[in-house]
């Protein structure tokens, strides 16, 4: 058991580390670029002849040129986008807000351009000993998907160096600032020295690599190293097996494996299709098993990791609502083998649970496909097929045989079975992690409730802010669907007669159960939908009124809480007018308990709002009177009917003599003003009798009943 906990703790530490989170967040941030570029490719290469003729001929090929342009603008400099995104994510996670992320991004970009060889001049040889310069500038081919590994290490490494150097230099470097200069201008100047130092260091490293290894750039060294890995032996089963394995491993680290190894694909596997097509054209038999189409059609179905299998496994076997929703969202692009939404949404990157199936399924599909083609069960591939071609159609088109389509179906079924147990493990792990996060967040909120009063929970950094955003979305969903539950706590007089019931919000999360009510109110207030939530509570009270009377007795008042900030707004009054028109409040003994988030200001707006509520037949009560920001000023205009004593006064009866004096004073004043006093948190007969002696004869608390649900 202890070993399992230690492993779980280790996995959690790895997943929460700055490097892993930077890569994950960086990849998520460039999803729009990936999706836009991929869809542009789909639209340009959609495998229907009539469609291809249309986009090629319409307006002189306008549509085709448009799709190519968009694809080139997204995938062409894809590694540049990734460098910026990872650098920004790293600075958001590790920076302290005072150190400019722009400086790290600038240093990362300059370094990437140098390491990628984007600065190299294009030359043409005109003699044995002389080259003539044709052009100079960026080489876009050095900045596409093939350089994503370089983008990852540059974005992380340079940003980390920049951040460390900036912190070291902070306070040590002489100011370049001008007293009259713009603050942002001064902040920009402070980034110059660390940028210069980091960029200079990267330049020296790049030049050293060029000199030592006789390459044109650091990127070229990485390309040569990857080529070296595949230079041994002939093109056959083991070379293809290693290609699939390495590609999947790279993906686990957030690197586009197949794109990073595109040079390897072009050198060893792409020529196979031409060999087969030439052989068929010459009247011979095709001989090459491994072609680019082989990997695209039979191994990378749905994208890297054969994730079409994972998609189906989630739809069939997962019980996680969010994960199933992700699967449905990702389904359409995955038909065309675009799986970024799935890979980065789960996420698969740096996910130890998904490591085994993500590596295993492509290798199994590769092995079964190699055997099927090498034994003649499926014809060898003799037709070029775009990698975006959907399964079944892709297998049939590539081989010219239904056997190719059946092989794809077989591989998918096999992959689903392999992914299935890991999907269930992922569900279980997600549930446990969600419970841990929920408990931790609730404890954090309770411990810091007062300190968080003026902070937006959704703006909190890291896991807490993300959890608050998720909770906010759930509350909004509950409001829209009317999925709100109320519990009712009865109120009694001294004789034991039930005189009222307070409706208490009990919002139920689909995973975590009932949410701590003050947290619900706080998040609703932060999100600007508190009035919508309170209006939903009022509607629920009206809908359940007859059942409440049936449970607690006719003639009782039913109260519900509304914050002081909401109750005086025109929006709330307008909602109450509408509800009153539908179901008149008069005679229904409905009571609004005004809770204080902020002190009430009794201006004309407040007086008019309270007067209108009174005219509708609404009873008004002050909740938690004598504590917080309440004051006797609230009573001078005679706008309230009931005073509810703050629970701390009742709890302090046995330990603080002053509580008795305060309660007695409030009761005397209330009697003089014709107000009813109700005490909360009455838990013992001694509490009730003591309050009775002080003149308070209405009670609410566990002595009588906790809050109860109508259906229980």
C-alpha positions as CSV (number, residue, x, y, z in Angstrom):
1,X,0.0,0.0,0.0
2,X,2.8,2.4,0.9
3,X,4.6,1.6,-2.3
4,X,1.5,2.4,-4.3
5,X,1.1,5.7,-2.5
6,X,4.7,6.5,-3.1
7,X,4.3,5.8,-6.9
8,X,1.1,7.9,-7.0
9,X,3.0,10.8,-5.2
10,X,5.9,10.5,-7.6
11,X,3.6,10.6,-10.7
12,X,1.8,13.6,-9.2
13,X,5.1,15.4,-8.6
14,X,6.2,14.7,-12.2
15,X,2.9,15.8,-13.7
16,X,2.8,19.0,-11.6
17,X,6.4,19.9,-12.3
18,X,7.0,23.2,-14.1
19,X,8.6,21.6,-17.1
20,X,5.8,19.1,-17.7
21,X,3.1,21.8,-17.2
22,X,4.9,24.2,-19.5
23,X,5.0,21.6,-22.3
24,X,1.4,20.6,-21.8
25,X,0.1,24.2,-21.6
26,X,2.3,25.3,-24.5
27,X,0.9,22.5,-26.7
28,X,-2.6,23.3,-25.7
29,X,-2.1,26.9,-26.6
30,X,-1.1,26.1,-30.2
31,X,-4.1,23.8,-30.8
32,X,-5.9,26.5,-32.8
33,X,-2.9,26.7,-35.1
34,X,-2.8,23.0,-35.5
35,X,-6.5,22.6,-36.1
36,X,-6.7,25.5,-38.6
37,X,-3.7,24.2,-40.5
38,X,-5.0,20.6,-40.5
39,X,-8.5,21.6,-41.7
40,X,-7.0,23.7,-44.4
41,X,-5.2,20.5,-45.6
42,X,-8.3,18.4,-45.3
43,X,-10.3,20.9,-47.4
44,X,-7.5,21.0,-50.0
45,X,-7.0,17.2,-50.2
46,X,-10.5,15.9,-49.6
47,X,-10.5,12.6,-51.5
48,X,-13.5,13.1,-53.8
49,X,-12.8,13.6,-57.5
50,X,-15.7,16.0,-58.1
51,X,-14.7,18.1,-55.1
52,X,-11.1,18.3,-56.3
53,X,-12.2,19.4,-59.7
54,X,-14.4,22.1,-58.2
55,X,-11.7,23.7,-55.9
56,X,-9.1,23.5,-58.7
57,X,-11.3,25.1,-61.3
58,X,-13.4,27.5,-59.3
59,X,-12.2,31.1,-59.9
60,X,-8.9,30.0,-61.3
61,X,-8.1,27.7,-58.4
62,X,-8.9,30.4,-55.8
63,X,-10.1,27.9,-53.1
64,X,-7.2,25.6,-53.5
65,X,-4.7,28.5,-53.3
66,X,-6.5,29.7,-50.2
67,X,-6.3,26.4,-48.4
68,X,-2.6,26.0,-49.3
69,X,-1.9,29.6,-48.1
70,X,-3.6,28.9,-44.7
71,X,-1.8,25.5,-44.3
72,X,1.5,27.1,-45.1
73,X,1.0,30.0,-42.7
74,X,0.2,27.5,-39.9
75,X,2.4,24.5,-40.4
76,X,5.2,26.3,-42.2
77,X,6.4,28.2,-39.0
78,X,4.8,25.7,-36.6
79,X,8.0,25.4,-34.5
80,X,8.1,29.2,-34.1
81,X,4.5,29.1,-32.7
82,X,5.6,26.3,-30.3
83,X,8.7,28.2,-29.2
84,X,6.7,31.3,-28.3
85,X,3.9,29.2,-26.6
86,X,6.2,27.1,-24.4
87,X,8.3,30.1,-23.4
88,X,5.2,32.0,-22.4
89,X,3.8,29.0,-20.5
90,X,7.1,28.5,-18.6
91,X,7.2,32.2,-17.6
92,X,3.5,32.1,-16.4
93,X,4.3,29.1,-14.2
94,X,7.7,30.0,-12.9
95,X,7.8,33.8,-13.3
96,X,6.8,36.1,-10.5
97,X,5.0,38.8,-12.5
98,X,7.8,41.3,-12.2
99,X,10.0,39.7,-14.7
100,X,8.7,40.3,-18.2
101,X,7.7,37.1,-20.2
102,X,8.3,39.2,-23.3
103,X,12.0,39.1,-22.6
104,X,12.1,35.3,-22.4
105,X,10.0,35.0,-25.5
106,X,12.3,37.3,-27.4
107,X,15.4,35.5,-26.3
108,X,13.8,32.1,-27.1
109,X,12.8,33.2,-30.6
110,X,16.2,34.7,-31.5
111,X,17.9,31.6,-30.1
112,X,15.6,29.3,-32.1
113,X,16.2,31.1,-35.4
114,X,20.0,30.7,-34.8
115,X,19.8,27.0,-33.8
116,X,17.4,26.2,-36.6
117,X,19.7,27.7,-39.2
118,X,17.1,30.1,-40.4
119,X,19.8,32.7,-41.0
120,X,21.8,30.6,-43.5
121,X,22.4,32.2,-46.9
122,X,21.3,30.4,-50.0
123,X,24.2,30.1,-52.5
124,X,24.7,28.6,-56.0
125,X,28.0,27.1,-57.0
126,X,29.4,28.5,-60.3
127,X,32.9,27.1,-60.3
128,X,35.2,24.7,-58.4
129,X,36.4,27.4,-56.0
130,X,33.8,30.1,-55.9
131,X,30.2,30.4,-54.8
132,X,27.9,33.3,-55.8
133,X,25.3,34.5,-53.3
134,X,21.8,34.3,-54.7
135,X,19.7,35.3,-51.6
136,X,19.8,35.5,-47.9
137,X,17.0,35.3,-45.2
138,X,14.9,32.9,-43.3
139,X,14.5,29.3,-44.5
140,X,10.9,28.5,-43.7
141,X,11.6,24.8,-44.1
142,X,13.8,24.9,-41.0
143,X,10.9,26.2,-38.9
144,X,8.1,23.7,-39.5
145,X,7.1,20.5,-37.7
146,X,10.5,19.0,-38.3
147,X,12.0,21.4,-35.8
148,X,9.5,20.9,-33.0
149,X,12.0,19.1,-30.8
150,X,14.4,22.0,-31.2
151,X,11.5,24.4,-30.4
152,X,10.7,22.5,-27.2
153,X,14.3,22.5,-25.8
154,X,14.8,26.1,-26.9
155,X,11.6,27.3,-25.4
156,X,12.3,25.6,-22.0
157,X,16.1,26.0,-21.9
158,X,16.3,29.6,-22.9
159,X,13.4,30.7,-20.8
160,X,14.8,29.0,-17.7
161,X,18.2,30.7,-18.4
162,X,16.6,34.1,-18.9
163,X,14.5,33.8,-15.8
164,X,17.5,32.7,-13.6
165,X,19.7,35.5,-15.1
166,X,17.0,38.1,-14.6
167,X,16.6,37.2,-11.0
168,X,20.3,37.3,-10.4
169,X,20.7,40.7,-12.1
170,X,17.7,42.2,-10.4
171,X,18.9,45.0,-8.2
172,X,22.5,44.5,-9.3
173,X,22.5,46.2,-12.7
174,X,22.6,49.9,-12.9
175,X,19.3,51.5,-13.9
176,X,18.9,52.7,-17.5
177,X,15.6,54.2,-16.6
178,X,14.6,57.8,-17.0
179,X,12.3,59.3,-14.4
180,X,10.1,60.8,-17.0
181,X,9.9,57.6,-19.2
182,X,6.9,55.4,-19.6
183,X,6.8,52.5,-17.0
184,X,6.4,49.9,-19.8
185,X,9.4,51.4,-21.6
186,X,11.5,51.2,-18.5
187,X,10.4,47.6,-17.9
188,X,11.4,46.8,-21.5
189,X,14.9,48.2,-21.0
190,X,15.4,46.0,-18.0
191,X,15.1,42.9,-20.2
192,X,17.9,44.0,-22.5
193,X,20.9,42.7,-20.6
194,X,19.6,39.2,-19.8
195,X,18.4,38.9,-23.4
196,X,21.9,39.9,-24.8
197,X,23.7,37.5,-22.4
198,X,21.4,34.5,-23.1
199,X,21.4,35.1,-26.9
200,X,25.2,35.4,-26.9
201,X,25.6,32.2,-25.0
202,X,23.3,30.3,-27.5
203,X,25.2,31.8,-30.4
204,X,28.5,30.6,-29.0
205,X,27.0,27.1,-28.5
206,X,25.6,27.0,-32.0
207,X,29.0,28.1,-33.5
208,X,30.8,25.5,-31.5
209,X,28.5,22.8,-32.7
210,X,28.9,24.0,-36.3
211,X,32.7,24.0,-36.0
212,X,33.1,20.7,-34.1
213,X,30.5,18.6,-36.0
214,X,30.9,20.2,-39.4
215,X,27.2,21.0,-39.8
216,X,25.3,24.1,-40.9
217,X,23.4,24.5,-37.6
218,X,22.4,22.8,-34.4
219,X,19.2,21.6,-36.0
220,X,21.2,19.9,-38.7
221,X,23.1,18.0,-36.0
222,X,19.8,16.7,-34.6
223,X,18.7,15.7,-38.1
224,X,22.0,13.8,-38.7
225,X,21.7,12.1,-35.4
226,X,18.2,10.9,-36.2
227,X,19.4,9.7,-39.6
228,X,22.3,7.9,-38.0
229,X,19.9,5.9,-35.9
230,X,18.3,4.5,-39.0
231,X,21.4,4.1,-41.2
232,X,22.1,0.6,-40.0
233,X,20.6,-2.4,-41.9
234,X,18.2,-2.6,-44.8
235,X,14.6,-1.3,-44.9
236,X,12.6,-4.1,-43.3
237,X,10.5,-5.1,-40.3
238,X,12.9,-4.0,-37.6
239,X,13.7,-0.6,-39.1
240,X,9.9,0.2,-39.5
241,X,9.3,-1.1,-36.0
242,X,11.9,1.2,-34.5
243,X,10.5,4.1,-36.5
244,X,7.0,3.6,-35.0
245,X,8.4,3.2,-31.5
246,X,10.6,6.3,-31.7
247,X,7.8,8.3,-33.2
248,X,5.4,7.4,-30.4
249,X,8.0,8.0,-27.7
250,X,8.6,11.5,-29.1
251,X,4.9,12.1,-29.0
252,X,4.8,11.2,-25.3
253,X,7.1,14.1,-24.7
254,X,4.9,16.5,-26.7
255,X,7.0,16.3,-29.9
256,X,5.3,15.6,-33.2
257,X,7.1,12.3,-33.8
258,X,6.2,11.6,-37.4
259,X,6.9,15.2,-38.4
260,X,10.2,15.3,-36.5
261,X,11.2,12.1,-38.2
262,X,10.0,13.3,-41.6
263,X,13.5,13.2,-43.0
264,X,13.8,9.6,-42.0
265,X,10.4,8.8,-43.6
266,X,11.5,10.6,-46.8
267,X,14.8,8.7,-47.0
268,X,13.8,5.2,-46.2
269,X,10.0,4.6,-46.6
270,X,8.6,7.2,-49.0
271,X,10.5,5.8,-52.0
272,X,8.7,2.5,-51.6
273,X,5.4,3.7,-53.2
274,X,7.2,4.8,-56.3
275,X,9.0,1.5,-56.6
276,X,5.7,-0.3,-56.4
277,X,4.0,2.0,-58.9
278,X,6.9,1.7,-61.3
279,X,6.9,-2.1,-61.0
280,X,3.1,-2.3,-61.7
281,X,3.5,0.1,-64.6
282,X,6.2,-2.1,-66.1
283,X,4.0,-5.2,-65.8
284,X,5.8,-6.6,-62.8
285,X,4.9,-7.2,-59.1
286,X,5.3,-4.6,-56.3
287,X,7.9,-5.6,-53.7
288,X,8.1,-2.8,-51.1
289,X,6.0,-3.5,-48.0
290,X,7.0,-0.3,-46.1
291,X,5.8,2.9,-47.7
292,X,4.5,6.2,-46.2
293,X,1.0,5.0,-47.0
294,X,1.6,1.9,-45.0
295,X,2.2,3.9,-41.8
296,X,-0.5,6.4,-42.5
297,X,-3.2,3.9,-43.3
298,X,-2.5,0.9,-41.1
299,X,-0.5,2.2,-38.1
300,X,-1.4,5.9,-37.5
301,X,-5.1,5.5,-37.8
302,X,-6.7,8.5,-36.2
303,X,-3.2,10.0,-35.8
304,X,-0.3,9.1,-33.6
305,X,-0.9,6.3,-31.2
306,X,-3.6,4.9,-33.4
307,X,-5.9,7.1,-31.3
308,X,-9.0,6.3,-33.3
309,X,-8.9,3.2,-31.1
310,X,-8.7,5.3,-28.0
311,X,-11.6,7.4,-29.2
312,X,-13.8,4.4,-29.6
313,X,-12.7,2.9,-26.3
314,X,-13.6,6.1,-24.5
315,X,-17.1,6.3,-26.1
316,X,-17.8,2.7,-25.2
317,X,-16.1,2.1,-21.9
318,X,-15.5,5.5,-20.2
319,X,-17.9,6.7,-17.5
320,X,-16.2,10.1,-17.2
321,X,-18.5,12.8,-18.6
322,X,-15.8,15.3,-19.4
323,X,-13.7,12.7,-21.2
324,X,-16.7,11.4,-23.2
325,X,-17.5,15.0,-24.2
326,X,-13.9,15.5,-25.3
327,X,-14.2,12.3,-27.4
328,X,-17.4,13.6,-29.1
329,X,-15.7,16.9,-29.8
330,X,-12.6,15.3,-31.2
331,X,-14.4,12.7,-33.3
332,X,-14.8,14.7,-36.5
333,X,-11.2,15.8,-37.0
334,X,-10.0,12.3,-35.9
335,X,-11.9,10.8,-38.8
336,X,-9.3,12.6,-40.9
337,X,-6.4,11.5,-38.6
338,X,-6.1,14.9,-36.8
339,X,-5.9,14.0,-33.1
340,X,-4.4,17.1,-31.4
341,X,-7.7,17.7,-29.5
342,X,-7.5,14.2,-28.1
343,X,-3.8,14.0,-27.4
344,X,-3.6,17.4,-25.7
345,X,-7.1,17.3,-24.2
346,X,-6.7,14.1,-22.1
347,X,-3.7,14.8,-22.1
348,X,-1.6,11.9,-23.3
349,X,1.6,13.9,-23.2
350,X,3.6,13.0,-20.0
351,X,0.7,10.8,-18.9
352,X,2.1,7.6,-17.3
353,X,-1.3,5.8,-17.4
354,X,-1.5,6.1,-21.2
355,X,2.2,5.4,-21.9
356,X,1.8,1.6,-22.3
357,X,-1.2,1.6,-24.7
358,X,0.0,4.6,-26.6
359,X,3.3,2.8,-27.4
360,X,1.8,-0.7,-27.7
361,X,-1.2,-0.2,-30.0
362,X,0.8,1.3,-33.0
363,X,3.5,-1.4,-32.6
364,X,0.8,-4.1,-32.6
365,X,-0.9,-2.5,-35.6
366,X,2.4,-2.3,-37.4
367,X,3.2,-6.0,-36.7
368,X,-0.2,-7.3,-37.8
369,X,-0.1,-5.1,-40.9
370,X,3.4,-6.2,-41.8
371,X,2.5,-9.8,-41.5
372,X,-0.7,-9.4,-43.5
373,X,1.1,-7.7,-46.4
374,X,4.2,-9.8,-46.4
375,X,2.2,-13.1,-46.5
376,X,-0.1,-11.8,-49.2
377,X,-3.3,-11.7,-47.1
378,X,-3.5,-8.1,-48.1
379,X,-2.1,-6.8,-51.4
380,X,0.9,-4.5,-51.3
381,X,0.3,-0.7,-51.5
382,X,0.4,0.6,-55.1
383,X,-1.6,3.9,-54.8
384,X,-0.7,7.2,-53.2
385,X,-3.1,8.2,-50.5
386,X,-3.2,11.4,-48.5
387,X,-2.6,11.0,-44.7
388,X,-6.0,12.7,-44.0
389,X,-7.9,9.9,-45.8
390,X,-10.4,8.3,-43.3
391,X,-10.0,4.6,-42.3
392,X,-11.7,2.0,-44.5
393,X,-11.5,4.3,-47.5
394,X,-7.7,4.7,-46.9
395,X,-7.1,1.0,-46.7
396,X,-9.1,0.3,-49.8
397,X,-7.6,3.1,-51.9
398,X,-4.0,2.3,-50.9
399,X,-4.2,-1.4,-51.7
400,X,-7.0,-1.4,-54.3
401,X,-8.6,-4.2,-52.3
402,X,-11.3,-4.6,-49.7
403,X,-8.7,-6.6,-47.8
404,X,-7.0,-3.4,-47.0
405,X,-10.1,-1.9,-45.5
406,X,-10.7,-5.1,-43.5
407,X,-7.2,-5.0,-42.1
408,X,-7.8,-1.5,-40.9
409,X,-11.0,-2.6,-39.2
410,X,-9.2,-5.5,-37.6
411,X,-6.4,-3.3,-36.3
412,X,-8.9,-0.8,-34.9
413,X,-10.8,-3.6,-33.0
414,X,-7.5,-4.9,-31.6
415,X,-6.4,-1.4,-30.5
416,X,-9.8,-0.7,-28.8
417,X,-9.3,-3.9,-26.7
418,X,-5.8,-2.8,-25.7
419,X,-6.9,0.7,-24.8
420,X,-10.0,-0.4,-22.9
421,X,-8.5,-1.4,-19.5
422,X,-6.3,1.8,-19.5
423,X,-9.4,4.0,-20.1
424,X,-11.0,2.5,-17.0
425,X,-7.8,3.0,-15.0
426,X,-7.7,6.6,-16.3
427,X,-11.3,7.1,-15.2
428,X,-10.5,5.7,-11.7
429,X,-7.4,7.8,-11.4
430,X,-9.2,10.9,-12.6
431,X,-11.9,10.4,-10.0
432,X,-9.4,9.9,-7.2
433,X,-7.5,13.0,-8.3
434,X,-10.7,15.0,-8.6
435,X,-11.7,14.0,-5.1
436,X,-8.3,15.0,-3.8
437,X,-8.4,18.3,-5.6
438,X,-11.9,19.0,-4.4
439,X,-11.1,18.3,-0.7
440,X,-8.0,20.3,-0.9
441,X,-9.8,23.3,-2.5
442,X,-12.7,23.2,0.0
443,X,-10.2,23.1,2.9
444,X,-8.2,26.0,1.4
445,X,-11.4,28.0,1.0
446,X,-12.7,27.4,4.5
447,X,-9.3,28.3,6.0
448,X,-9.0,31.5,4.0
449,X,-12.6,32.5,3.5
450,X,-12.2,36.0,5.0
451,X,-9.0,36.6,3.1
452,X,-10.5,35.5,-0.2
453,X,-13.5,37.8,0.1
454,X,-12.0,40.4,-2.2
455,X,-10.2,38.0,-4.5
456,X,-11.7,36.2,-7.6
457,X,-11.2,32.5,-7.1
458,X,-11.0,31.9,-10.8
459,X,-8.0,34.2,-10.9
460,X,-6.0,32.1,-8.4
461,X,-2.8,30.6,-9.9
462,X,-2.4,27.0,-10.9
463,X,-4.7,24.1,-9.9
464,X,-6.9,26.2,-7.6
465,X,-7.8,28.7,-10.3
466,X,-8.5,25.9,-12.8
467,X,-10.7,24.1,-10.3
468,X,-12.7,27.3,-9.6
469,X,-13.2,27.8,-13.3
470,X,-14.6,24.2,-13.6
471,X,-16.8,24.7,-10.6
472,X,-18.1,28.0,-12.1
473,X,-19.0,26.2,-15.4
474,X,-20.9,23.5,-13.4
475,X,-22.9,26.2,-11.4
476,X,-23.8,28.0,-14.6
477,X,-25.0,24.7,-16.2
478,X,-27.1,24.0,-13.1
479,X,-28.7,27.4,-13.3
480,X,-29.5,27.0,-17.0
481,X,-31.0,23.5,-16.6
482,X,-32.8,24.3,-13.3
483,X,-30.9,21.5,-11.6
484,X,-30.9,23.1,-8.2
485,X,-31.7,21.3,-5.0
486,X,-33.1,23.0,-1.8
487,X,-33.1,21.7,1.7
488,X,-35.5,23.2,4.2
489,X,-34.7,23.8,7.9
490,X,-37.9,24.3,10.0
491,X,-38.3,27.1,12.5
492,X,-40.3,26.7,15.8
493,X,-41.8,28.8,18.5
494,X,-41.3,28.2,22.2
495,X,-44.5,26.0,22.4
496,X,-43.0,23.6,19.8
497,X,-45.2,24.8,16.9
498,X,-43.6,25.0,13.4
499,X,-43.8,28.6,12.2
500,X,-41.5,28.6,9.2
501,X,-38.9,26.9,7.1
502,X,-35.7,28.3,5.5
503,X,-34.8,27.2,2.0
504,X,-31.0,26.4,1.9
505,X,-29.2,26.0,-1.4
506,X,-27.6,22.5,-1.9
507,X,-26.0,22.6,-5.2
508,X,-24.8,19.1,-6.2
509,X,-21.7,18.5,-8.3
510,X,-22.0,15.4,-10.6
511,X,-18.7,14.0,-9.1
512,X,-18.2,15.6,-5.7
513,X,-21.7,15.8,-4.4
514,X,-23.0,18.8,-2.4
515,X,-20.8,21.8,-2.6
516,X,-20.0,24.0,0.4
517,X,-22.8,26.7,0.0
518,X,-20.6,29.8,0.8
519,X,-18.2,28.6,-1.9
520,X,-21.1,28.5,-4.4
521,X,-22.1,32.0,-3.5
522,X,-18.6,33.3,-3.8
523,X,-18.0,31.8,-7.2
524,X,-21.3,33.0,-8.5
525,X,-20.5,36.5,-7.2
526,X,-17.0,36.4,-8.8
527,X,-18.6,35.2,-12.1
528,X,-21.3,37.9,-12.2
529,X,-24.2,35.4,-12.2
530,X,-25.1,35.6,-8.5
531,X,-28.4,37.3,-9.3
532,X,-29.2,34.5,-11.8
533,X,-28.5,31.9,-9.1
534,X,-30.7,33.7,-6.5
535,X,-33.5,34.1,-9.0
536,X,-33.3,30.3,-9.7
537,X,-33.6,29.7,-6.0
538,X,-36.8,31.9,-5.8
539,X,-38.3,30.0,-8.7
540,X,-37.5,26.7,-7.0
541,X,-39.1,27.8,-3.7
542,X,-42.3,28.8,-5.6
543,X,-42.4,25.5,-7.4
544,X,-42.0,23.5,-4.2
545,X,-44.2,25.7,-1.9
546,X,-47.1,23.3,-1.8
547,X,-44.8,20.4,-0.9
548,X,-43.2,22.5,1.8
549,X,-46.6,23.3,3.4
550,X,-47.6,19.7,3.2
551,X,-44.4,18.6,5.0
552,X,-44.2,21.4,7.7
553,X,-47.8,22.6,8.0
554,X,-50.1,25.2,6.5
555,X,-49.6,28.9,7.4
556,X,-45.9,28.8,7.9
557,X,-43.6,31.3,6.2
558,X,-41.0,30.1,3.7
559,X,-37.8,32.1,3.7
560,X,-34.9,32.2,1.3
561,X,-31.6,34.0,1.2
562,X,-30.7,36.9,-1.1
563,X,-27.5,38.9,-0.7
564,X,-27.7,42.6,0.1
565,X,-25.9,43.4,-3.1
566,X,-28.6,41.6,-5.2
567,X,-31.8,42.4,-3.4
568,X,-31.7,46.2,-4.3
569,X,-30.9,45.7,-8.0
570,X,-33.4,46.5,-10.7
571,X,-32.7,43.1,-12.2
572,X,-33.8,41.3,-9.1
573,X,-36.8,43.5,-8.5
574,X,-37.8,42.9,-12.2
575,X,-37.5,39.2,-11.8
576,X,-39.7,39.4,-8.6
577,X,-42.3,41.4,-10.5
578,X,-42.4,38.8,-13.2
579,X,-42.7,35.9,-10.7
580,X,-45.4,37.8,-8.7
581,X,-47.4,38.3,-11.9
582,X,-47.2,34.5,-12.6
583,X,-47.9,33.4,-9.0
584,X,-48.9,36.3,-6.7
585,X,-46.9,36.5,-3.5
586,X,-49.7,38.0,-1.4
587,X,-50.8,35.6,1.3
588,X,-48.1,33.1,0.7
589,X,-45.9,34.2,3.6
590,X,-42.7,34.4,1.6
591,X,-39.7,35.9,3.4
592,X,-36.5,37.3,1.9
593,X,-33.6,36.9,4.3
594,X,-31.1,39.6,3.4
595,X,-27.6,38.4,3.9
596,X,-24.7,40.8,4.0
597,X,-21.8,40.4,1.6
598,X,-21.4,44.2,1.7
599,X,-23.0,46.8,4.0
600,X,-26.4,48.0,2.8
601,X,-26.6,51.7,2.0
602,X,-30.1,53.0,2.7
603,X,-30.5,55.5,-0.1
604,X,-33.6,56.0,-2.2
605,X,-32.8,53.0,-4.4
606,X,-32.7,50.7,-1.4
607,X,-35.9,52.1,0.2
608,X,-37.8,51.9,-3.1
609,X,-36.7,48.3,-3.6
610,X,-37.8,47.3,-0.1
611,X,-41.1,49.1,-0.4
612,X,-41.9,47.4,-3.6
613,X,-41.1,44.0,-2.2
614,X,-43.4,44.8,0.8
615,X,-46.2,45.8,-1.6
616,X,-45.8,42.4,-3.3
617,X,-46.5,40.7,0.0
618,X,-42.8,39.8,0.8
619,X,-41.7,39.7,4.4
620,X,-38.1,41.1,4.9
621,X,-35.6,39.7,7.5
622,X,-32.1,40.8,8.4
623,X,-29.8,37.7,8.6
624,X,-26.9,37.4,11.1
625,X,-28.0,40.6,12.9
626,X,-25.4,42.4,15.2
627,X,-22.4,41.0,13.5
628,X,-20.3,41.8,10.4
629,X,-21.4,45.1,8.9
630,X,-24.9,45.3,10.3
631,X,-25.9,48.3,12.4
632,X,-28.8,49.9,14.1
633,X,-29.1,52.2,11.1
634,X,-30.9,49.3,9.3
635,X,-33.8,49.6,11.8
636,X,-34.5,53.3,11.7
637,X,-36.5,53.3,8.5
638,X,-38.6,50.3,9.7
639,X,-38.0,48.3,6.5
640,X,-37.5,44.9,8.1
641,X,-40.0,42.6,9.8
642,X,-37.8,40.0,11.3
643,X,-34.3,40.0,12.9
644,X,-32.3,36.8,12.8
645,X,-29.7,36.7,15.5
646,X,-26.2,35.9,14.4
647,X,-25.3,32.3,15.2
648,X,-22.2,33.3,17.1
649,X,-24.3,35.1,19.7
650,X,-26.3,32.0,20.4
651,X,-23.2,29.8,20.5
652,X,-21.6,32.2,23.0
653,X,-24.4,32.1,25.5
654,X,-22.7,29.5,27.7
655,X,-19.3,31.0,27.6
656,X,-19.7,34.8,27.2
657,X,-21.9,36.8,29.5
658,X,-21.9,39.7,27.1
659,X,-23.8,37.6,24.6
660,X,-26.8,37.5,26.9
661,X,-26.7,41.3,27.3
662,X,-26.5,41.8,23.6
663,X,-29.3,39.5,22.8
664,X,-31.5,41.0,25.5
665,X,-30.8,44.5,24.2
666,X,-31.7,43.4,20.6
667,X,-34.9,41.7,21.8
668,X,-36.0,44.8,23.8
669,X,-35.3,47.1,20.8
670,X,-37.2,44.7,18.5
671,X,-40.2,44.6,20.8
672,X,-40.3,48.4,20.8
673,X,-40.2,48.4,17.0
674,X,-42.7,45.6,16.6
675,X,-40.1,43.2,15.1
676,X,-39.8,39.4,15.6
677,X,-36.5,38.0,16.7
678,X,-35.5,34.5,15.6
679,X,-32.4,32.7,16.9
680,X,-30.3,30.3,14.8
681,X,-28.0,27.5,16.0
682,X,-30.3,26.4,18.9
683,X,-29.0,23.0,19.7
684,X,-30.0,22.2,23.3
685,X,-33.0,22.7,25.6
686,X,-30.7,25.0,27.7
687,X,-30.2,27.3,24.7
688,X,-34.0,27.4,24.1
689,X,-34.8,28.1,27.7
690,X,-32.1,30.8,28.1
691,X,-33.3,32.6,24.9
692,X,-36.9,32.4,26.2
693,X,-35.8,34.0,29.5
694,X,-34.2,36.8,27.4
695,X,-37.4,37.3,25.5
696,X,-36.7,35.4,22.2
697,X,-39.3,32.8,21.4
698,X,-38.6,31.7,17.8
699,X,-35.8,29.2,17.1
700,X,-34.0,27.3,14.3
701,X,-31.4,24.7,14.9
702,X,-30.5,21.0,15.5
703,X,-32.6,20.9,18.7
704,X,-35.6,20.7,16.3
705,X,-34.2,19.5,13.0
706,X,-31.3,19.9,10.6
707,X,-32.1,21.0,7.0
708,X,-34.1,18.2,5.3
709,X,-34.9,17.4,1.7
710,X,-38.5,17.2,0.6
711,X,-38.2,13.8,-0.9
712,X,-36.8,12.2,2.3
